[in-house]
């Protein structure tokens, strides 16, 4: 842009000079203090044009000189980078051909601490070669790198991974936490740090890691979150502070909104402290996700003290949300049989049989029902065949 502008200035100056020379051929007299200068108009115009031309050339030359150090440094960096990449290629070739001694030598050649200007190249090289050739005995390379600003994070991450792989969780903890402080978004670090906290029974810190994770990371770490939920749930249930710690469990459960086991267990805990409203809330959510016999039994436990018609209504309400599972029918029918409510139990079973084929579980309930009605009933033989 500057060159174009300079060229336009020169053209404009030349054009103006030619025009003025053609229009004027007189003399110019300049008197200043005790000095007296007389010259032709043509010479004055040409002198001005020459000065403009000279200043333009000088300006471009200075600009060129100012760029020389940067261009020279850039070319030098490119040469060094090409050399590093050639070494990398040689290392891969040696590794693939089975020449591990040469590959190891190249890997350590690419790990010098004085190559900081190329850490964007060296870091992936280090990750590749160090993982193959640097064992526990060579961990000093990582420790030395801690003192280097640009390699500090890489060193923390790799020392953490090395000690984690050796199951030295207490030693790994410091490096993992420091790496996490620098970059809390790296999935591999979060996963190892969460596992470290679980192994060291540092539940609160594990929960803090989970609370900071985004939805995608939570999906990938769901088994760890679920494990932590049940560990904490067991701990709280065995303590005297179950009710005061339920908020922690709810936060963990919210991270796993589609896990029926977690949600059902939360419903059971609320049932234990006789908070039936919340128990039913989580029970219904669990049933929608995955109907189960356990959920049906919990519903019965919550409403056991109520009248039979009310219990039946509650089961029908639950079945309306997901009626594909026969567990609720069987649990309710079994309960009605224990209460000698034969007609109600039979109706439940007949409703079940309108939409489901007879199974061994259904046959067992029907046998009990027929024995209650009449031990000599011909229906008994029919259901015996289903077992």
C-alpha positions in Angstrom: 0.0 0.0 0.0 2.8 2.4 0.9 4.7 1.6 -2.3 1.6 2.3 -4.4 1.0 5.6 -2.5 4.7 6.6 -3.1 4.4 5.8 -6.8 1.3 7.9 -7.1 3.0 10.8 -5.4 5.9 10.6 -7.8 3.6 10.5 -10.8 1.6 13.4 -9.5 4.7 15.4 -8.8 6.1 14.7 -12.3 2.9 15.7 -13.9 2.6 18.9 -11.9 6.3 19.7 -12.7 5.8 19.3 -16.4 2.7 21.4 -16.4 4.3 24.2 -14.4 7.4 24.2 -16.6 5.4 24.4 -19.8 3.3 27.3 -18.4 6.0 29.3 -16.8 9.5 30.3 -18.1 10.3 33.4 -15.9 12.8 34.0 -13.1 12.4 33.4 -9.3 14.0 35.8 -6.8 14.3 34.9 -3.1 15.6 37.5 -0.6 15.9 36.5 3.0 17.9 38.5 5.6 21.2 39.3 3.8 20.9 36.5 1.3 19.7 37.0 -2.3 19.0 34.1 -4.6 17.9 34.4 -8.2 17.2 31.4 -10.4 15.0 30.3 -13.3 11.5 29.0 -12.5 12.3 25.8 -14.4 15.3 25.0 -12.2 13.4 25.6 -9.0 10.6 23.3 -10.1 13.0 20.6 -11.1 14.9 21.0 -7.8 11.6 20.5 -5.8 10.7 17.4 -7.9 14.2 16.0 -7.4 13.9 16.5 -3.6 10.5 14.7 -3.5 11.8 11.9 -5.6 14.9 11.5 -3.4 12.8 11.6 -0.2 10.5 8.9 -1.6 13.4 6.6 -2.4 15.0 7.2 1.0 11.7 6.4 2.8 11.3 3.1 0.9 15.0 2.2 1.6 14.6 2.9 5.4 11.4 0.7 5.4 13.3 -2.1 3.7 16.1 -1.9 6.2 13.7 -2.0 9.2 12.2 -5.2 7.9 15.5 -7.0 7.4 16.0 -8.3 11.0 12.5 -9.7 11.1 12.8 -11.4 7.7 16.3 -12.7 8.6 15.0 -14.1 11.9 12.0 -15.7 10.3 14.1 -17.4 7.6 16.5 -18.6 10.3 13.5 -20.0 12.3 12.2 -21.8 9.2 15.6 -23.4 8.6 15.7 -24.6 12.3 12.1 -25.9 12.1 12.8 -27.8 8.9 15.8 -29.3 10.6 13.6 -30.3 13.6 11.0 -31.8 11.3 13.6 -33.8 9.3 14.8 -35.2 12.7 11.2 -36.1 13.5 10.8 -37.9 10.2 14.1 -39.7 10.8 12.8 -40.7 14.2 9.5 -42.1 12.9 11.3 -44.0 10.2 13.7 -45.5 12.8 10.9 -46.4 15.1 8.8 -48.0 12.4 11.8 -50.0 11.1 12.5 -51.3 14.6 15.7 -49.3 15.2 14.7 -48.3 18.7 18.2 -47.2 19.7 18.3 -44.6 17.0 14.7 -43.5 17.6 15.5 -43.1 21.3 18.6 -41.0 20.5 16.6 -38.8 18.2 13.8 -38.4 20.8 16.2 -37.1 23.4 17.9 -34.9 20.8 14.5 -33.3 20.3 14.0 -32.6 24.0 16.7 -29.9 24.6 15.5 -27.2 27.0 17.2 -24.5 24.8 14.7 -25.1 21.9 11.9 -23.1 23.6 11.1 -21.1 20.5 9.8 -24.3 18.8 7.8 -25.7 21.7 4.7 -25.9 19.4 6.7 -28.5 17.4 8.6 -30.0 20.3 5.6 -30.6 22.5 3.9 -33.1 20.2 7.3 -34.7 19.5 7.9 -35.0 23.2 4.5 -36.5 23.8 5.1 -39.1 21.1 8.7 -40.1 21.8 8.8 -39.6 25.5 5.8 -41.9 25.9 7.7 -44.6 24.0 11.2 -44.2 25.3 11.4 -42.2 28.5 10.7 -44.6 31.4 10.5 -44.0 35.2 14.3 -43.8 35.4 14.3 -40.9 33.0 11.6 -38.9 34.8 14.3 -36.3 35.6 13.8 -34.9 32.0 10.3 -33.9 33.1 11.4 -32.5 36.4 14.1 -30.4 34.7 11.5 -29.1 32.3 9.4 -27.7 35.2 11.8 -24.8 35.5 11.1 -23.8 31.9 8.2 -21.5 31.4 7.1 -22.8 28.1 7.6 -26.5 28.9 6.2 -26.2 32.5 2.7 -27.3 31.7 3.9 -30.2 29.5 6.2 -31.3 32.3 3.4 -31.2 34.9 1.0 -33.1 32.7 3.5 -35.9 32.0 4.8 -36.2 35.6 1.2 -36.5 36.7 0.4 -39.1 34.0 3.6 -41.1 34.9 2.9 -41.2 38.6 -0.8 -41.9 38.0 0.0 -44.9 35.7 2.2 -46.2 38.5 -0.8 -45.8 40.9 1.3 -43.4 43.1 -1.8 -41.3 43.6 -0.4 -39.3 46.6 2.6 -38.3 44.6 0.6 -37.6 41.5 -1.9 -35.3 43.3 0.3 -32.1 43.4 1.2 -32.3 39.7 -2.4 -33.0 38.6 -3.8 -30.1 40.6 -1.1 -27.7 39.3 -1.8 -28.8 35.7 -5.6 -28.4 36.3 -5.1 -24.9 37.6 -3.3 -23.9 34.4 -5.8 -25.5 32.0 -9.0 -26.9 33.6 -10.5 -27.8 30.3 -8.3 -30.8 29.3 -10.4 -33.9 29.5 -7.4 -36.3 30.1 -6.3 -34.3 33.1 -9.8 -34.0 34.6 -10.3 -37.7 34.2 -7.0 -38.7 35.9 -7.5 -36.1 38.6 -11.0 -37.3 39.3 -9.8 -40.9 39.5 -7.0 -39.7 41.8 -9.4 -38.0 44.2 -11.6 -41.1 44.3 -8.6 -43.3 45.1 -7.5 -40.9 47.9 -11.1 -40.7 49.2 -11.1 -36.9 48.6 -14.8 -36.7 47.9 -15.3 -33.0 48.2 -12.5 -32.2 45.7 -13.9 -34.9 43.3 -17.3 -33.2 43.5 -15.7 -29.8 42.7 -14.1 -31.3 39.6 -17.5 -32.7 38.5 -19.3 -29.4 39.1 -16.9 -27.6 36.8 -17.2 -30.1 33.9 -19.3 -29.3 30.8 -22.1 -31.6 29.6 -19.9 -33.4 27.1 -17.2 -34.2 29.6 -19.8 -35.4 32.1 -21.1 -37.9 29.5 -17.5 -39.3 29.1 -16.9 -39.4 32.9 -20.4 -40.7 33.8 -19.0 -43.9 35.4 -16.8 -41.9 37.8 -19.7 -39.6 38.7 -21.9 -42.6 39.3 -19.3 -44.3 41.5 -18.9 -41.1 43.5 -22.7 -40.8 43.9 -23.0 -44.3 45.4 -19.9 -43.9 47.6 -21.2 -40.7 49.1 -24.8 -42.0 49.4 -23.5 -45.0 51.4 -21.4 -42.8 53.6 -24.3 -40.4 54.3 -26.8 -43.3 54.9 -24.5 -44.7 57.5 -24.0 -41.3 59.2 -26.4 -39.3 61.3 -26.4 -36.4 58.9 -28.2 -38.0 56.0 -30.8 -35.2 55.5 -28.2 -32.4 55.7 -26.1 -34.0 53.0 -28.9 -34.7 50.5 -28.1 -31.5 48.6 -24.7 -32.9 47.6 -26.3 -36.1 46.3 -28.9 -34.1 44.4 -26.2 -32.1 42.6 -24.4 -35.3 41.6 -27.7 -36.8 40.4 -28.4 -33.7 38.3 -25.1 -34.5 36.4 -26.7 -37.9 35.4 -30.2 -37.0 34.5 -30.7 -40.2 32.4 -29.3 -42.7 34.9 -32.3 -44.5 36.3 -30.2 -46.3 39.0 -29.0 -43.0 40.5 -32.4 -41.4 40.4 -34.1 -44.4 42.0 -31.5 -44.6 44.8 -32.1 -40.9 45.5 -35.9 -41.7 45.7 -35.1 -44.5 48.2 -33.1 -42.1 50.4 -35.9 -39.6 50.5 -38.2 -42.5 51.4 -36.0 -43.4 54.3 -36.3 -39.9 55.8 -40.0 -40.0 55.1 -40.0 -37.1 52.6 -42.6 -38.9 50.4 -43.2 -36.0 48.1 -39.6 -35.9 46.9 -39.3 -39.7 47.0 -42.3 -39.9 44.6 -40.8 -37.2 42.4 -37.6 -39.1 41.8 -39.4 -42.5 41.7 -41.6 -41.3 38.8 -38.6 -39.9 37.0 -36.8 -43.2 37.4 -39.8 -45.2 36.2 -40.1 -43.2 33.0 -36.4 -43.9 32.3 -36.4 -47.6 33.2 -39.4 -49.3 34.9 -38.2 -51.9 37.5 -39.5 -54.2 40.2 -37.4 -52.2 42.7 -39.2 -49.0 41.8 -42.6 -50.7 42.1 -41.7 -52.0 45.5 -40.6 -48.6 46.6 -44.0 -47.2 45.5 -45.7 -49.8 47.6 -43.6 -49.0 50.6 -44.4 -45.3 50.4 -48.2 -46.0 50.2 -48.5 -49.2 52.2 -50.3 -47.6 55.1 -53.0 -46.1 52.8 -56.3 -47.8 51.8 -56.3 -50.4 49.0 -58.2 -48.2 46.4 -55.7 -45.4 47.0 -52.8 -47.8 46.5 -54.3 -49.2 43.3 -54.8 -45.6 42.0 -51.2 -44.7 42.7 -50.0 -47.8 40.8 -52.3 -47.0 37.9 -50.9 -43.4 37.8 -47.4 -44.8 37.7 -48.3 -47.3 34.9 -49.8 -44.5 32.9 -46.3 -43.0 32.4 -44.8 -46.3 31.2 -46.8 -49.5 31.1 -44.4 -51.6 29.1 -42.9 -53.2 32.2 -45.0 -55.8 34.1 -43.2 -55.3 37.4 -45.7 -52.9 38.9 -48.6 -55.2 38.0 -46.9 -58.2 39.7 -45.8 -56.3 42.8 -49.3 -54.8 43.3 -51.1 -58.2 42.7 -48.7 -59.9 45.1 -49.5 -57.3 47.7 -53.3 -57.6 47.2 -53.0 -61.4 47.6 -51.3 -60.9 51.0 -54.3 -58.7 51.9 -56.8 -61.3 50.7 -58.1 -58.8 48.1 -58.7 -61.5 45.6 -61.1 -59.7 43.2 -58.8 -56.7 43.0 -55.7 -58.9 42.4 -57.5 -60.8 39.7 -58.6 -57.7 37.9 -54.9 -56.4 38.0 -53.7 -59.7 36.5 -56.4 -59.8 33.8 -55.6 -56.2 32.8 -51.9 -57.3 32.5 -52.8 -60.3 30.3 -54.8 -58.1 27.9 -51.5 -56.6 26.7 -48.8 -59.1 27.7 -48.3 -62.8 26.9 -48.3 -65.2 29.9 -44.8 -65.6 31.5 -43.5 -67.7 34.3 -43.7 -64.7 36.7 -47.4 -64.2 35.7 -48.1 -67.9 36.0 -46.9 -67.9 39.6 -49.2 -65.1 40.6 -52.1 -66.7 38.8 -51.5 -70.0 40.5 -51.5 -68.4 43.9 -54.7 -66.6 42.9 -56.5 -69.7 41.7 -55.5 -71.7 44.9 -57.0 -68.9 46.9 -60.2 -69.0 44.9 -60.5 -72.8 44.6 -57.7 -75.4 45.1 -59.5 -77.8 42.7 -60.0 -75.3 39.9 -59.2 -76.5 36.4 -57.4 -73.2 35.8 -54.5 -74.4 38.1 -53.4 -77.1 35.6 -53.4 -74.5 32.8 -51.1 -72.2 34.7 -48.8 -75.0 35.8 -48.1 -75.6 32.2 -46.8 -72.0 31.9 -44.1 -72.5 34.5 
